[in-house]
Amino acid sequence: MITTLEIKPVTLKVISKEPTSESEEIKKNIDNHKMAAKHLELAAEYHLEASKYLELGNYYEAEQSSFIAQGHYTLAGQCKCETPASLFNW
């Protein structure tokens, strides 16, 4: 049996230039946090989709959704989400 897997399109902004000031570094970190959050949201959606397929007994589709969810989780972990120590005035 051949089935198709529908993958929802995702638009992510890639930041490639190095920041030249503290405000640009903060903006870069905010963008990275947003990108990580988007990947985590997508991972959650695909995990929910996998659970629905499991309830229906469709193990192939559940596995595919689970695989895509894991990919988004991995991408979220690769986002460089750092908060510079200079932001804390303790």
C-alpha positions in Angstrom: 0.0 0.0 0.0 1.4 3.4 -1.0 0.3 6.4 0.9 1.4 10.0 0.6 2.7 12.2 3.4 1.6 15.8 3.5 4.2 18.1 4.9 3.0 21.6 5.9 5.1 24.4 4.5 7.1 26.4 7.1 8.6 29.8 6.6 11.6 30.4 8.8 14.0 33.4 8.7 17.7 32.5 8.6 20.1 34.9 10.2 23.5 34.6 8.7 25.3 37.9 9.4 27.2 38.4 12.7 25.8 41.1 15.0 27.8 44.3 15.1 26.2 45.8 18.3 24.6 44.6 21.5 21.1 45.6 20.1 21.7 43.5 17.0 22.8 40.6 19.2 19.6 40.9 21.2 17.5 41.0 18.0 19.3 37.9 16.7 18.7 36.1 20.0 15.0 37.0 19.9 14.7 35.7 16.3 16.4 32.5 17.3 14.0 32.0 20.2 11.1 32.5 17.9 12.5 30.1 15.4 13.0 27.4 18.1 9.5 28.0 19.4 8.1 27.6 15.9 9.9 24.3 15.5 8.6 23.1 18.9 5.0 24.1 17.9 5.3 22.1 14.7 6.8 19.1 16.7 3.8 19.2 19.0 1.4 19.3 16.1 3.0 16.3 14.5 3.0 14.4 17.8 -0.7 15.0 18.1 -1.2 13.9 14.6 0.8 10.7 15.4 -1.4 10.0 18.4 -4.6 10.3 16.2 -3.1 7.9 13.7 -2.3 5.4 16.5 -5.8 5.6 17.8 -7.1 4.7 14.3 -4.6 1.8 14.1 -2.7 3.5 11.2 0.8 2.7 12.4 2.6 3.7 9.2 1.2 7.2 9.2 1.8 7.5 13.0 5.5 6.6 12.4 5.8 9.2 9.6 4.3 11.9 11.8 6.5 10.9 14.7 9.6 11.1 12.5 8.7 14.6 11.3 8.0 15.7 14.8 11.4 14.4 15.9 13.0 16.4 13.1 11.4 19.6 14.2 12.4 18.9 17.8 16.0 18.4 16.6 15.9 21.7 14.6 14.6 23.5 17.7 17.6 22.3 19.7 20.0 23.6 17.1 18.7 27.2 17.3 21.3 29.2 19.2 19.1 30.7 21.9 21.4 32.5 24.3 20.9 35.4 26.6 24.1 37.5 26.9 25.2 37.9 30.5 25.6 41.6 29.9 21.8 41.9 29.9 21.6 41.0 33.6 22.3 43.9 35.8 22.6 42.0 39.1 
